[in-house]
Amino acid sequence: MDTPSVTTHQAEDDARNESILIYVNGALKPRAEAVVSVYDSGFMLGDGVWEGLRLYNGKWAFLDEHLDRLFEAAKAIDLEIGMDRAGVTETLEETRMANEMTSDAHARLMVTRGVKARPFQHPSLSRSGPSFVIIMEHSRPSIPRPIRLATVPHLRGLPMTQDPKLNSHSKLNCILACIAAEKAGADEALMLDVHGFVNTTNACNFFIVRKGEVWTSTGDYCMNGITRQKVIDLCRANDIRVHERNYSLVDTYGADEAFLTGTFGAQTPVAEIDGRPIGDGSLGPVTQRIRALYQDLVKQETA
């Protein structure tokens, strides 16, 4: 019998999410009433940027880094968010308090170029100012087993097409990669860069462990995740050799361990890639150590 697919964003069911309040352009609205126009640039064209955060002990972990990335992405696409950092932080807290959330919550901040005057792509048609939405859910990760990956033909592209460092609303390339992986019997897609080197998955940053050393991509063709950087920093601070380098599928298949990083799941072990088991298919000792170091870092950050 085939093992059911899991995702790296799989969470426990929580009935409280049926009654959450969602921030939409200055108002907190019940879930069923939280809507945007069909003329919105994000709905119509994927024209916008977003950021995901996790709540621990009443605090948003690594908030400054997430806001840095949000404002940098908005500047890159010439999008005026409509409020400064203090305003975004205040709105985030307003939404958190309205939902009475103290821990194990996930927030998705989304900013688009706003409602368009006509259904065409030119940015001058977006005349009403940005749309700003915050979806905040009670969210405890529940990933029942290590992830299975399949390499797909969809690549992480060159910066002059759509820079993969950009946290944009347009995720079709990654969605198609995920569909291809699921059709191959895997949970998520392992994506290569334009030179054929291993890069990232459709949703998370990717690491391998070989002979006690941690390898990840150069970062040139992937979202430079906050959790990814925290793992690299923790390795360097704790005498774990870590390399940001080009490496191939041959290197990957021969790894002792592999894991994914992301704001939601932190560090998620990988069991197999293209039908080949990685190590013994379970959480490996180096990944386990990194996970413990990261948990300690989060506790310090949100103390």
Secondary structure, 3 states (H helix, E strand, C coil): CCCCCCCCCCECCCHHHHHCEEEECCEEEEHHHCCCCCCEHHHHHCCEEEEEEEEECCEECCHHHHHHHHHHHHHHCCCCCCCCHHHHHHHHHHHHHHCCCCCCEEEEEEEECCEECCCCCCHHHECCCCEEEEEEEECCECCCCCEEEEECCCCECCHHHHCCCCCECCCHHHHHHHHHHHHCCCCEEEEEECCCCEEEECCCEEEEEECCEEEECCCCCCCCCHHHHHHHHHHHHCCCCEEECCCCHHHHHCCCEEEEEECCCEEEEEEEECCEECCCCCCCHHHHHHHHHHHHHHHHHCC
